[in-house]
Amino acid sequence: MMQPTFHQFDAVQLADVLRPYKGQRIDVLLAEQDAHQVADLQQQCQRLNIQLCGAIFPRLISRHGFHERGAWLLPRPASHNPLLIPLSPAACVDALADTICEQLASRLAEWPDTEKVPTLFLTFDAMFPHIATLLERIYLRLADRVNYAGVNAGSGQFTAMPCLFDTQKLLGHGVSCALLPPHSHPLLDHGYQLTTQPMLATSSEGNKIAFIDWEPAFSRYQSLIRQQFQQNLTPEQFYRYGVHLPLGLLRANGDVIVRIPVAVTDDGALLCVGEVPDHSILTLLKAPESPTELAVELAKKLGQHGTPERLEIYYCAGRQQHFGEQSALELETLFSHSGAHELVGALSLGEIGSVRPGDYPLFHNGAILCLSEGQQ
């Protein structure tokens, strides 16, 4: 199979770059600043009989760091035949899960390796408000017939935009579903630590927290920031601090799910990336200080399956905000310690997977998600 290509639209004609992929299947990771190129991508792929599946992300990633512009062209095997499914925010989540699983049923029935289950890779529009609930419903229907991984696409400004596409369509509020081979070995972790006593989300709906400990959520968060930073936080400063001290959902098994608050409503509620169920146990989290510690651990775990030829990495935009320039060092450390020859990926707006292999899949913020290709 051909190698991935990083394409810069102002350097070479798109048709010339796509021509070697004629008659094949490719995934495209497209930088937000080049979102206007989708129509040309679709037109060229139709002309060359290329089966296209793509998503728009705030930035792209390579072994050289972060890129504001460009596109990754990733060749995929014939078994990788994604479904692009629209999701209405007003629709019943159970009905949406039924639709997704019904459309996946024939793909799973045709899966060539009955001994090893595929990885179901889900790419959501980040603005769809019920991702965690929909993931739960999909799991209730498919259970361990697949492994689970995925990411959120969309704008780094958390504004609505069509961000998922195939050869014909460009969608907002949708999901792309692909089956990946077992050797992709999805691996996810975040490294955030607990800092304070548990609190209760006394009123929340979807990704909006109205009250924490019976106090307006922003007021409660302000008091926590005042204790930690001696700062009187205003709504305008909010995201600047939210990436360093996000909220955590505590689970019964001891796992912590990161929820980065990104905005404050006029009535003092917090809006997060990802749902916060009503009466969830919350705590304030401390973001990791070392840009290398988690990267080294992830590389060791990847090495348990052999040295990958290529790493595909989805790196949370909130994590990149937290580490700033040091986020490039975290990626460089992961890449160099893994022994991989190539690094492809994107900044994501939420990540899907399990901290421990085989566990229930969860929707995370602040994480690094790795897929490995071509183990040696």
TORDOTOR-739990 format. One record per residue (C-alpha): x, y negated, z negated; residue in one letter. Coordinates in pm, 1 decimal. Layout:
<ketis>
<keti c1="X" c2="Y" c3="Z" code="A"/>
...
</ketis>
This chain:
<ketis>
<keti c1="0.0" c2="0.0" c3="0.0" code="M"/>
<keti c1="115.6" c2="-352.8" c3="72.9" code="M"/>
<keti c1="257.5" c2="-575.3" c3="-200.9" code="Q"/>
<keti c1="68.4" c2="-875.6" c3="-346.8" code="P"/>
<keti c1="122.3" c2="-1213.4" c3="-182.3" code="T"/>
<keti c1="121.9" c2="-1551.1" c3="-355.0" code="F"/>
<keti c1="-16.2" c2="-1795.5" c3="-99.1" code="H"/>
<keti c1="17.6" c2="-2173.8" c3="-112.6" code="Q"/>
<keti c1="-237.0" c2="-2325.0" c3="123.3" code="F"/>
<keti c1="-23.6" c2="-2621.4" c3="229.7" code="D"/>
<keti c1="273.8" c2="-2403.1" c3="326.0" code="A"/>
<keti c1="152.7" c2="-2138.9" c3="574.9" code="V"/>
<keti c1="-169.2" c2="-2095.1" c3="770.2" code="Q"/>
<keti c1="-412.5" c2="-1869.8" c3="582.3" code="L"/>
<keti c1="-485.5" c2="-1662.5" c3="892.9" code="A"/>
<keti c1="-115.6" c2="-1574.0" c3="926.1" code="D"/>
<keti c1="-96.8" c2="-1460.4" c3="563.5" code="V"/>
<keti c1="-414.7" c2="-1251.5" c3="584.5" code="L"/>
<keti c1="-336.4" c2="-1081.8" c3="917.0" code="R"/>
<keti c1="-124.0" c2="-799.1" c3="764.2" code="P"/>
<keti c1="-423.4" c2="-703.7" c3="545.3" code="Y"/>
<keti c1="-652.4" c2="-648.5" c3="845.9" code="K"/>
<keti c1="-906.6" c2="-372.7" c3="780.0" code="G"/>
<keti c1="-806.3" c2="-343.8" c3="413.4" code="Q"/>
<keti c1="-955.8" c2="-441.1" c3="78.4" code="R"/>
<keti c1="-811.6" c2="-728.8" c3="-124.3" code="I"/>
<keti c1="-883.3" c2="-913.1" c3="-446.1" code="D"/>
<keti c1="-811.0" c2="-1285.3" c3="-455.6" code="V"/>
<keti c1="-728.5" c2="-1485.4" c3="-768.9" code="L"/>
<keti c1="-780.8" c2="-1848.0" c3="-665.1" code="L"/>
<keti c1="-663.6" c2="-2156.1" c3="-856.9" code="A"/>
<keti c1="-939.9" c2="-2401.8" c3="-948.5" code="E"/>
<keti c1="-775.2" c2="-2689.3" c3="-760.4" code="Q"/>
<keti c1="-804.9" c2="-2484.2" c3="-438.8" code="D"/>
<keti c1="-1169.3" c2="-2384.5" c3="-495.1" code="A"/>
<keti c1="-1263.2" c2="-2561.5" c3="-171.7" code="H"/>
<keti c1="-1070.6" c2="-2292.1" c3="20.6" code="Q"/>
<keti c1="-1332.2" c2="-2021.2" c3="-47.3" code="V"/>
<keti c1="-1525.3" c2="-2080.4" c3="277.3" code="A"/>
<keti c1="-1208.6" c2="-2049.8" c3="486.3" code="D"/>
<keti c1="-1106.8" c2="-1733.1" c3="297.9" code="L"/>
<keti c1="-1446.9" c2="-1579.7" c3="368.8" code="Q"/>
<keti c1="-1441.1" c2="-1677.2" c3="735.6" code="Q"/>
<keti c1="-1090.0" c2="-1540.3" c3="794.0" code="Q"/>
<keti c1="-1166.7" c2="-1215.1" c3="609.3" code="C"/>
<keti c1="-1483.3" c2="-1162.9" c3="814.9" code="Q"/>
<keti c1="-1281.7" c2="-1214.7" c3="1133.6" code="R"/>
<keti c1="-1012.4" c2="-966.1" c3="1023.7" code="L"/>
<keti c1="-1254.5" c2="-708.9" c3="876.7" code="N"/>
<keti c1="-1103.0" c2="-754.2" c3="527.7" code="I"/>
<keti c1="-1322.5" c2="-656.6" c3="233.6" code="Q"/>
<keti c1="-1284.3" c2="-949.7" c3="-3.9" code="L"/>
<keti c1="-1356.9" c2="-987.6" c3="-375.2" code="C"/>
<keti c1="-1237.8" c2="-1296.6" c3="-558.1" code="G"/>
<keti c1="-1264.1" c2="-1525.8" c3="-858.3" code="A"/>
<keti c1="-1160.0" c2="-1882.1" c3="-940.8" code="I"/>
<keti c1="-945.0" c2="-1945.6" c3="-1248.6" code="F"/>
<keti c1="-804.5" c2="-2263.2" c3="-1410.4" code="P"/>
<keti c1="-446.0" c2="-2169.8" c3="-1315.5" code="R"/>
<keti c1="-253.6" c2="-1875.1" c3="-1176.7" code="L"/>
<keti c1="43.3" c2="-1688.4" c3="-1325.7" code="I"/>
<keti c1="359.9" c2="-1549.1" c3="-1170.6" code="S"/>
<keti c1="705.2" c2="-1455.6" c3="-1300.1" code="R"/>
<keti c1="789.9" c2="-1825.2" c3="-1250.7" code="H"/>
<keti c1="519.0" c2="-1949.7" c3="-1488.8" code="G"/>
<keti c1="187.8" c2="-2128.8" c3="-1434.7" code="F"/>
<keti c1="59.3" c2="-2264.1" c3="-1101.9" code="H"/>
<keti c1="-203.8" c2="-2536.2" c3="-1055.3" code="E"/>
<keti c1="-257.6" c2="-2444.4" c3="-687.8" code="R"/>
<keti c1="-254.7" c2="-2132.5" c3="-472.1" code="G"/>
<keti c1="-399.2" c2="-1782.0" c3="-445.5" code="A"/>
<keti c1="-287.1" c2="-1430.9" c3="-531.4" code="W"/>
<keti c1="-380.2" c2="-1179.4" c3="-259.0" code="L"/>
<keti c1="-390.2" c2="-836.3" c3="-424.3" code="L"/>
<keti c1="-430.8" c2="-527.7" c3="-200.9" code="P"/>
<keti c1="-656.5" c2="-264.0" c3="-357.0" code="R"/>
<keti c1="-718.2" c2="107.0" c3="-282.4" code="P"/>
<keti c1="-1032.7" c2="221.9" c3="-101.6" code="A"/>
<keti c1="-1180.6" c2="349.3" c3="-430.5" code="S"/>
<keti c1="-1176.6" c2="-10.5" c3="-559.1" code="H"/>
<keti c1="-1505.3" c2="-126.9" c3="-411.4" code="N"/>
<keti c1="-1637.7" c2="-411.5" c3="-629.7" code="P"/>
<keti c1="-2000.6" c2="-502.8" c3="-675.0" code="L"/>
<keti c1="-2086.4" c2="-872.7" c3="-698.6" code="L"/>
<keti c1="-2409.3" c2="-906.4" c3="-896.5" code="I"/>
<keti c1="-2596.8" c2="-1230.7" c3="-976.7" code="P"/>
<keti c1="-2697.4" c2="-1279.8" c3="-1341.5" code="L"/>
<keti c1="-2985.2" c2="-1510.2" c3="-1431.7" code="S"/>
<keti c1="-2931.3" c2="-1664.6" c3="-1778.6" code="P"/>
<keti c1="-3308.7" c2="-1651.0" c3="-1829.6" code="A"/>
<keti c1="-3334.7" c2="-1277.5" c3="-1749.1" code="A"/>
<keti c1="-3369.9" c2="-1005.3" c3="-2011.9" code="C"/>
<keti c1="-3021.0" c2="-878.7" c3="-2100.4" code="V"/>
<keti c1="-3143.1" c2="-516.8" c3="-2108.3" code="D"/>
<keti c1="-3279.3" c2="-554.4" c3="-1755.6" code="A"/>
<keti c1="-2947.4" c2="-698.8" c3="-1637.6" code="L"/>
<keti c1="-2759.0" c2="-407.4" c3="-1796.1" code="A"/>
<keti c1="-2994.8" c2="-163.0" c3="-1622.4" code="D"/>
<keti c1="-2928.4" c2="-331.5" c3="-1286.5" code="T"/>
<keti c1="-2550.4" c2="-320.3" c3="-1330.4" code="I"/>
<keti c1="-2543.7" c2="42.8" c3="-1445.2" code="C"/>
<keti c1="-2784.3" c2="157.2" c3="-1173.4" code="E"/>
<keti c1="-2562.7" c2="1.7" c3="-906.7" code="Q"/>
<keti c1="-2252.4" c2="158.0" c3="-1064.8" code="L"/>
<keti c1="-2410.1" c2="504.8" c3="-1084.5" code="A"/>
<keti c1="-2334.7" c2="605.1" c3="-725.3" code="S"/>
<keti c1="-1975.8" c2="474.9" c3="-752.9" code="R"/>
<keti c1="-1919.4" c2="681.1" c3="-1068.8" code="L"/>
<keti c1="-2076.3" c2="988.1" c3="-907.2" code="A"/>
<keti c1="-1826.4" c2="958.1" c3="-620.5" code="E"/>
<keti c1="-1522.5" c2="897.1" c3="-842.1" code="W"/>
<keti c1="-1254.8" c2="1134.5" c3="-706.8" code="P"/>
<keti c1="-1083.5" c2="1234.8" c3="-1034.3" code="D"/>
<keti c1="-1332.2" c2="1406.9" c3="-1263.3" code="T"/>
<keti c1="-1061.4" c2="1476.7" c3="-1524.2" code="E"/>
<keti c1="-971.0" c2="1110.8" c3="-1588.7" code="K"/>
<keti c1="-1223.8" c2="832.6" c3="-1631.1" code="V"/>
<keti c1="-1182.5" c2="504.3" c3="-1442.0" code="P"/>
<keti c1="-1156.3" c2="158.9" c3="-1596.8" code="T"/>
<keti c1="-1460.7" c2="-59.8" c3="-1542.2" code="L"/>
<keti c1="-1315.5" c2="-407.5" c3="-1483.0" code="F"/>
<keti c1="-1573.2" c2="-684.7" c3="-1526.1" code="L"/>
<keti c1="-1515.1" c2="-1043.6" c3="-1409.8" code="T"/>
<keti c1="-1782.1" c2="-1277.5" c3="-1546.0" code="F"/>
<keti c1="-1861.3" c2="-1640.4" c3="-1481.9" code="D"/>
<keti c1="-1753.1" c2="-1794.6" c3="-1816.0" code="A"/>
<keti c1="-2068.8" c2="-2009.9" c3="-1827.9" code="M"/>
<keti c1="-2300.7" c2="-1708.4" c3="-1849.9" code="F"/>
<keti c1="-2421.5" c2="-1735.7" c3="-2211.9" code="P"/>
<keti c1="-2478.4" c2="-1368.9" c3="-2303.6" code="H"/>
<keti c1="-2155.7" c2="-1190.6" c3="-2208.6" code="I"/>
<keti c1="-2091.5" c2="-1015.8" c3="-2541.3" code="A"/>
<keti c1="-2451.8" c2="-891.6" c3="-2562.6" code="T"/>
<keti c1="-2450.9" c2="-771.9" c3="-2201.7" code="L"/>
<keti c1="-2121.1" c2="-588.7" c3="-2260.2" code="L"/>
<keti c1="-2276.9" c2="-416.2" c3="-2561.1" code="E"/>
<keti c1="-2579.4" c2="-308.4" c3="-2355.5" code="R"/>
<keti c1="-2357.9" c2="-174.6" c3="-2074.9" code="I"/>
<keti c1="-2161.2" c2="26.6" c3="-2330.3" code="Y"/>
<keti c1="-2482.4" c2="175.5" c3="-2473.4" code="L"/>
<keti c1="-2565.4" c2="305.4" c3="-2123.9" code="R"/>
<keti c1="-2221.3" c2="417.8" c3="-1999.5" code="L"/>
<keti c1="-2040.6" c2="495.4" c3="-2328.7" code="A"/>
<keti c1="-1711.7" c2="677.9" c3="-2261.3" code="D"/>
<keti c1="-1778.4" c2="750.1" c3="-1892.5" code="R"/>
<keti c1="-1542.1" c2="454.5" c3="-1830.9" code="V"/>
<keti c1="-1275.6" c2="253.2" c3="-2007.8" code="N"/>
<keti c1="-1352.1" c2="-117.8" c3="-2032.7" code="Y"/>
<keti c1="-1157.7" c2="-431.9" c3="-1946.2" code="A"/>
<keti c1="-1234.0" c2="-769.4" c3="-1798.9" code="G"/>
<keti c1="-1205.2" c2="-1146.9" c3="-1794.4" code="V"/>
<keti c1="-1399.6" c2="-1468.6" c3="-1751.6" code="N"/>
<keti c1="-1347.0" c2="-1693.3" c3="-1451.9" code="A"/>
<keti c1="-1444.7" c2="-2055.9" c3="-1399.0" code="G"/>
<keti c1="-1334.6" c2="-2411.5" c3="-1465.1" code="S"/>
<keti c1="-1075.8" c2="-2505.0" c3="-1725.6" code="G"/>
<keti c1="-1305.8" c2="-2798.4" c3="-1811.5" code="Q"/>
<keti c1="-1583.6" c2="-2556.5" c3="-1920.7" code="F"/>
<keti c1="-1819.7" c2="-2706.9" c3="-1665.2" code="T"/>
<keti c1="-2046.6" c2="-2499.4" c3="-1443.2" code="A"/>
<keti c1="-1909.3" c2="-2408.4" c3="-1101.1" code="M"/>
<keti c1="-1958.7" c2="-2119.0" c3="-856.5" code="P"/>
<keti c1="-1654.0" c2="-1906.1" c3="-930.8" code="C"/>
<keti c1="-1713.5" c2="-1549.3" c3="-802.6" code="L"/>
<keti c1="-1711.6" c2="-1459.5" c3="-434.6" code="F"/>
<keti c1="-1693.7" c2="-1181.2" c3="-180.4" code="D"/>
<keti c1="-1686.0" c2="-1187.8" c3="199.9" code="T"/>
<keti c1="-2038.4" c2="-1333.8" c3="217.5" code="Q"/>
<keti c1="-2137.9" c2="-1489.4" c3="-116.7" code="K"/>
<keti c1="-2014.6" c2="-1750.9" c3="-364.4" code="L"/>
<keti c1="-2185.3" c2="-1725.9" c3="-704.0" code="L"/>
<keti c1="-2209.5" c2="-1889.8" c3="-1041.6" code="G"/>
<keti c1="-2375.0" c2="-1690.2" c3="-1320.8" code="H"/>
<keti c1="-2266.2" c2="-1352.6" c3="-1193.2" code="G"/>
<keti c1="-2036.2" c2="-1058.9" c3="-1256.9" code="V"/>
<keti c1="-1797.8" c2="-863.4" c3="-1036.8" code="S"/>
<keti c1="-1771.5" c2="-493.8" c3="-1129.9" code="C"/>
<keti c1="-1479.8" c2="-281.4" c3="-1007.7" code="A"/>
<keti c1="-1360.0" c2="67.8" c3="-1089.8" code="L"/>
<keti c1="-982.7" c2="87.7" c3="-1141.9" code="L"/>
<keti c1="-773.1" c2="406.6" c3="-1159.5" code="P"/>
<keti c1="-693.5" c2="554.4" c3="-1503.2" code="P"/>
<keti c1="-323.7" c2="462.3" c3="-1481.2" code="H"/>
<keti c1="-407.5" c2="89.4" c3="-1498.3" code="S"/>
<keti c1="-392.6" c2="128.3" c3="-1882.4" code="H"/>
<keti c1="-565.7" c2="-194.2" c3="-1997.3" code="P"/>
<keti c1="-402.7" c2="-339.7" c3="-2306.3" code="L"/>
<keti c1="-529.3" c2="-636.9" c3="-2509.6" code="L"/>
<keti c1="-421.4" c2="-823.2" c3="-2823.9" code="D"/>
<keti c1="-426.1" c2="-1175.0" c3="-2971.2" code="H"/>
<keti c1="-217.9" c2="-1190.1" c3="-3291.3" code="G"/>
<keti c1="-440.9" c2="-1440.1" c3="-3477.1" code="Y"/>
<keti c1="-436.1" c2="-1412.3" c3="-3858.9" code="Q"/>
<keti c1="-693.6" c2="-1476.5" c3="-4134.5" code="L"/>
<keti c1="-642.0" c2="-1793.4" c3="-4342.7" code="T"/>
<keti c1="-944.0" c2="-1859.2" c3="-4566.8" code="T"/>
<keti c1="-1230.3" c2="-1699.2" c3="-4753.2" code="Q"/>
<keti c1="-1518.0" c2="-1563.6" c3="-4542.9" code="P"/>
<keti c1="-1808.9" c2="-1791.8" c3="-4447.7" code="M"/>
<keti c1="-2155.1" c2="-1717.5" c3="-4312.7" code="L"/>
<keti c1="-2298.7" c2="-1836.5" c3="-3981.3" code="A"/>
<keti c1="-2634.4" c2="-1919.9" c3="-4140.0" code="T"/>
<keti c1="-2787.3" c2="-2029.4" c3="-3809.4" code="S"/>
<keti c1="-2654.6" c2="-1944.1" c3="-3463.0" code="S"/>
<keti c1="-2790.6" c2="-1857.0" c3="-3121.0" code="E"/>
<keti c1="-2585.2" c2="-1735.2" c3="-2827.2" code="G"/>
<keti c1="-2258.4" c2="-1929.2" c3="-2826.7" code="N"/>
<keti c1="-2395.1" c2="-2212.9" c3="-3045.9" code="K"/>
<keti c1="-2333.8" c2="-2223.1" c3="-3423.6" code="I"/>
<keti c1="-2574.9" c2="-2466.9" c3="-3588.7" code="A"/>
<keti c1="-2496.2" c2="-2406.2" c3="-3958.5" code="F"/>
<keti c1="-2209.0" c2="-2248.7" c3="-4152.3" code="I"/>
<keti c1="-2277.7" c2="-2179.2" c3="-4521.0" code="D"/>
<keti c1="-2603.1" c2="-2379.7" c3="-4483.2" code="W"/>
<keti c1="-2401.6" c2="-2689.8" c3="-4381.6" code="E"/>
<keti c1="-2398.9" c2="-2836.6" c3="-4028.8" code="P"/>
<keti c1="-2130.7" c2="-2637.7" c3="-3849.1" code="A"/>
<keti c1="-1914.6" c2="-2932.2" c3="-3740.5" code="F"/>
<keti c1="-1919.5" c2="-3081.6" c3="-4092.3" code="S"/>
<keti c1="-1805.2" c2="-2748.2" c3="-4236.2" code="R"/>
<keti c1="-1534.1" c2="-2719.1" c3="-3972.1" code="Y"/>
<keti c1="-1424.4" c2="-3080.1" c3="-4041.3" code="Q"/>
<keti c1="-1373.3" c2="-2998.2" c3="-4408.0" code="S"/>
<keti c1="-1161.1" c2="-2693.8" c3="-4319.2" code="L"/>
<keti c1="-942.6" c2="-2902.2" c3="-4084.4" code="I"/>
<keti c1="-910.2" c2="-3167.2" c3="-4354.8" code="R"/>
<keti c1="-776.3" c2="-2900.9" c3="-4594.3" code="Q"/>
<keti c1="-531.7" c2="-2756.6" c3="-4339.2" code="Q"/>
<keti c1="-410.6" c2="-3067.6" c3="-4153.5" code="F"/>
<keti c1="-512.9" c2="-3361.2" c3="-4375.7" code="Q"/>
<keti c1="-687.4" c2="-3495.5" c3="-4064.9" code="Q"/>
<keti c1="-1035.4" c2="-3644.8" c3="-4040.7" code="N"/>
<keti c1="-1141.2" c2="-3466.6" c3="-3723.0" code="L"/>
<keti c1="-1365.3" c2="-3645.7" c3="-3471.4" code="T"/>
<keti c1="-1563.0" c2="-3478.0" c3="-3190.5" code="P"/>
<keti c1="-1324.4" c2="-3637.3" c3="-2935.8" code="E"/>
<keti c1="-1023.4" c2="-3461.7" c3="-3095.8" code="Q"/>
<keti c1="-1209.6" c2="-3137.2" c3="-3133.9" code="F"/>
<keti c1="-1063.2" c2="-2902.2" c3="-2871.8" code="Y"/>
<keti c1="-710.6" c2="-3020.8" c3="-2959.1" code="R"/>
<keti c1="-747.3" c2="-2858.0" c3="-3302.1" code="Y"/>
<keti c1="-989.1" c2="-2578.4" c3="-3210.3" code="G"/>
<keti c1="-724.7" c2="-2384.5" c3="-3014.9" code="V"/>
<keti c1="-489.5" c2="-2388.7" c3="-3317.4" code="H"/>
<keti c1="-752.1" c2="-2301.8" c3="-3580.0" code="L"/>
<keti c1="-1032.9" c2="-2109.7" c3="-3409.1" code="P"/>
<keti c1="-1305.1" c2="-1918.8" c3="-3586.7" code="L"/>
<keti c1="-1291.4" c2="-1543.2" c3="-3631.6" code="G"/>
<keti c1="-1576.3" c2="-1291.5" c3="-3642.1" code="L"/>
<keti c1="-1501.3" c2="-1023.6" c3="-3901.2" code="L"/>
<keti c1="-1607.0" c2="-669.8" c3="-3811.1" code="R"/>
<keti c1="-1672.9" c2="-381.9" c3="-4048.9" code="A"/>
<keti c1="-1368.8" c2="-186.3" c3="-3923.2" code="N"/>
<keti c1="-1135.0" c2="-476.0" c3="-4005.4" code="G"/>
<keti c1="-1099.8" c2="-607.0" c3="-3650.3" code="D"/>
<keti c1="-1110.0" c2="-982.3" c3="-3594.7" code="V"/>
<keti c1="-1266.5" c2="-1133.2" c3="-3281.9" code="I"/>
<keti c1="-1142.7" c2="-1481.6" c3="-3193.8" code="V"/>
<keti c1="-1401.7" c2="-1748.9" c3="-3108.7" code="R"/>
<keti c1="-1251.2" c2="-2077.9" c3="-2989.2" code="I"/>
<keti c1="-1493.3" c2="-2367.9" c3="-3042.5" code="P"/>
<keti c1="-1473.5" c2="-2602.0" c3="-2743.9" code="V"/>
<keti c1="-1738.3" c2="-2870.9" c3="-2797.9" code="A"/>
<keti c1="-1962.8" c2="-3041.4" c3="-3053.1" code="V"/>
<keti c1="-2329.8" c2="-3115.3" c3="-2982.5" code="T"/>
<keti c1="-2500.5" c2="-3441.0" c3="-3080.3" code="D"/>
<keti c1="-2665.6" c2="-3264.4" c3="-3374.1" code="D"/>
<keti c1="-2336.2" c2="-3131.6" c3="-3513.3" code="G"/>
<keti c1="-2343.6" c2="-2775.5" c3="-3381.1" code="A"/>
<keti c1="-2033.4" c2="-2599.2" c3="-3246.7" code="L"/>
<keti c1="-2023.5" c2="-2448.0" c3="-2897.4" code="L"/>
<keti c1="-1786.2" c2="-2154.2" c3="-2860.3" code="C"/>
<keti c1="-1654.0" c2="-1947.4" c3="-2572.3" code="V"/>
<keti c1="-1851.3" c2="-1630.1" c3="-2643.8" code="G"/>
<keti c1="-2149.8" c2="-1548.1" c3="-2859.7" code="E"/>
<keti c1="-2163.3" c2="-1567.2" c3="-3237.6" code="V"/>
<keti c1="-2446.7" c2="-1347.6" c3="-3369.1" code="P"/>
<keti c1="-2669.5" c2="-1501.2" c3="-3635.2" code="D"/>
<keti c1="-2544.5" c2="-1432.7" c3="-3990.2" code="H"/>
<keti c1="-2200.0" c2="-1330.3" c3="-3868.8" code="S"/>
<keti c1="-1920.0" c2="-1331.4" c3="-4124.6" code="I"/>
<keti c1="-1673.0" c2="-1599.3" c3="-4012.7" code="L"/>
<keti c1="-1330.8" c2="-1712.9" c3="-4120.7" code="T"/>
<keti c1="-1086.6" c2="-1976.3" c3="-4003.0" code="L"/>
<keti c1="-798.0" c2="-1818.0" c3="-3812.2" code="L"/>
<keti c1="-438.3" c2="-1925.1" c3="-3781.4" code="K"/>
<keti c1="-296.6" c2="-1903.3" c3="-3430.0" code="A"/>
<keti c1="32.8" c2="-1714.9" c3="-3386.6" code="P"/>
<keti c1="346.3" c2="-1924.3" c3="-3436.7" code="E"/>
<keti c1="597.0" c2="-1708.5" c3="-3248.6" code="S"/>
<keti c1="570.2" c2="-1705.4" c3="-2867.9" code="P"/>
<keti c1="771.8" c2="-1382.3" c3="-2850.4" code="T"/>
<keti c1="655.7" c2="-1151.1" c3="-3131.6" code="E"/>
<keti c1="328.4" c2="-1031.9" c3="-2976.3" code="L"/>
<keti c1="485.8" c2="-1018.8" c3="-2628.5" code="A"/>
<keti c1="752.0" c2="-773.7" c3="-2749.2" code="V"/>
<keti c1="486.4" c2="-555.5" c3="-2917.4" code="E"/>
<keti c1="271.9" c2="-548.2" c3="-2602.3" code="L"/>
<keti c1="573.5" c2="-455.9" c3="-2388.4" code="A"/>
<keti c1="648.3" c2="-160.4" c3="-2620.4" code="K"/>
<keti c1="290.0" c2="-37.3" c3="-2590.4" code="K"/>
<keti c1="304.4" c2="-70.6" c3="-2211.3" code="L"/>
<keti c1="628.1" c2="130.0" c3="-2212.0" code="G"/>
<keti c1="448.4" c2="429.0" c3="-2365.3" code="Q"/>
<keti c1="300.6" c2="492.9" c3="-2019.2" code="H"/>
<keti c1="626.0" c2="442.6" c3="-1828.0" code="G"/>
<keti c1="780.6" c2="134.8" c3="-1669.3" code="T"/>
<keti c1="520.6" c2="-50.1" c3="-1460.8" code="P"/>
<keti c1="603.9" c2="-160.6" c3="-1109.7" code="E"/>
<keti c1="371.5" c2="-457.2" c3="-1150.1" code="R"/>
<keti c1="201.7" c2="-632.0" c3="-1441.9" code="L"/>
<keti c1="-136.9" c2="-794.1" c3="-1390.9" code="E"/>
<keti c1="-191.9" c2="-1038.2" c3="-1678.1" code="I"/>
<keti c1="-488.4" c2="-1249.0" c3="-1783.3" code="Y"/>
<keti c1="-381.2" c2="-1508.8" c3="-2038.4" code="Y"/>
<keti c1="-640.0" c2="-1706.2" c3="-2233.2" code="C"/>
<keti c1="-651.6" c2="-2077.1" c3="-2147.8" code="A"/>
<keti c1="-702.4" c2="-2154.8" c3="-2517.3" code="G"/>
<keti c1="-385.6" c2="-1962.9" c3="-2600.5" code="R"/>
<keti c1="-199.2" c2="-2163.7" c3="-2336.8" code="Q"/>
<keti c1="-335.3" c2="-2484.5" c3="-2495.2" code="Q"/>
<keti c1="-208.9" c2="-2365.6" c3="-2833.7" code="H"/>
<keti c1="145.2" c2="-2274.4" c3="-2726.6" code="F"/>
<keti c1="185.9" c2="-2551.3" c3="-2469.1" code="G"/>
<keti c1="520.4" c2="-2519.9" c3="-2290.0" code="E"/>
<keti c1="610.2" c2="-2216.9" c3="-2503.8" code="Q"/>
<keti c1="333.6" c2="-2013.9" c3="-2337.3" code="S"/>
<keti c1="568.6" c2="-1971.2" c3="-2039.4" code="A"/>
<keti c1="821.9" c2="-1815.6" c3="-2281.7" code="L"/>
<keti c1="556.9" c2="-1570.3" c3="-2407.3" code="E"/>
<keti c1="487.2" c2="-1457.6" c3="-2049.7" code="L"/>
<keti c1="857.6" c2="-1441.1" c3="-1965.0" code="E"/>
<keti c1="925.0" c2="-1228.4" c3="-2275.5" code="T"/>
<keti c1="642.3" c2="-986.6" c3="-2194.4" code="L"/>
<keti c1="756.3" c2="-955.6" c3="-1833.1" code="F"/>
<keti c1="1127.0" c2="-904.8" c3="-1909.8" code="S"/>
<keti c1="1068.1" c2="-654.5" c3="-2192.0" code="H"/>
<keti c1="822.1" c2="-453.4" c3="-1981.0" code="S"/>
<keti c1="1079.9" c2="-388.6" c3="-1709.1" code="G"/>
<keti c1="820.9" c2="-463.2" c3="-1439.8" code="A"/>
<keti c1="933.9" c2="-591.0" c3="-1098.6" code="H"/>
<keti c1="637.4" c2="-822.1" c3="-1035.4" code="E"/>
<keti c1="398.0" c2="-1033.3" c3="-1241.6" code="L"/>
<keti c1="59.7" c2="-1149.0" c3="-1111.9" code="V"/>
<keti c1="-234.4" c2="-1298.1" c3="-1295.6" code="G"/>
<keti c1="-435.8" c2="-1597.3" c3="-1405.9" code="A"/>
<keti c1="-542.3" c2="-1813.1" c3="-1697.2" code="L"/>
<keti c1="-874.1" c2="-1671.4" c3="-1818.2" code="S"/>
<keti c1="-1165.3" c2="-1811.1" c3="-2021.3" code="L"/>
<keti c1="-1230.0" c2="-1504.2" c3="-2236.0" code="G"/>
<keti c1="-1103.1" c2="-1146.3" c3="-2224.4" code="E"/>
<keti c1="-1274.0" c2="-805.4" c3="-2252.3" code="I"/>
<keti c1="-1118.0" c2="-495.0" c3="-2399.8" code="G"/>
<keti c1="-1026.3" c2="-300.8" c3="-2712.3" code="S"/>
<keti c1="-743.5" c2="-385.5" c3="-2950.2" code="V"/>
<keti c1="-706.0" c2="-9.1" c3="-3008.5" code="R"/>
<keti c1="-734.7" c2="234.2" c3="-2713.1" code="P"/>
<keti c1="-1071.3" c2="406.8" c3="-2693.9" code="G"/>
<keti c1="-1243.8" c2="165.3" c3="-2933.2" code="D"/>
<keti c1="-1570.5" c2="-13.1" c3="-2862.8" code="Y"/>
<keti c1="-1507.8" c2="-286.6" c3="-2600.6" code="P"/>
<keti c1="-1536.6" c2="-643.7" c3="-2726.1" code="L"/>
<keti c1="-1540.2" c2="-993.9" c3="-2581.8" code="F"/>
<keti c1="-1237.3" c2="-1189.6" c3="-2706.6" code="H"/>
<keti c1="-1089.1" c2="-1539.3" c3="-2693.0" code="N"/>
<keti c1="-722.6" c2="-1626.9" c3="-2734.8" code="G"/>
<keti c1="-597.9" c2="-1290.8" c3="-2606.3" code="A"/>
<keti c1="-355.8" c2="-1148.8" c3="-2351.5" code="I"/>
<keti c1="-495.4" c2="-873.0" c3="-2130.1" code="L"/>
<keti c1="-247.0" c2="-657.4" c3="-1937.4" code="C"/>
<keti c1="-302.7" c2="-406.0" c3="-1659.3" code="L"/>
<keti c1="-7.9" c2="-202.3" c3="-1533.2" code="S"/>
<keti c1="34.1" c2="-75.9" c3="-1178.6" code="E"/>
<keti c1="266.2" c2="187.7" c3="-1032.4" code="G"/>
<keti c1="433.7" c2="335.9" c3="-1338.8" code="Q"/>
<keti c1="777.4" c2="481.7" c3="-1278.6" code="Q"/>
</ketis>
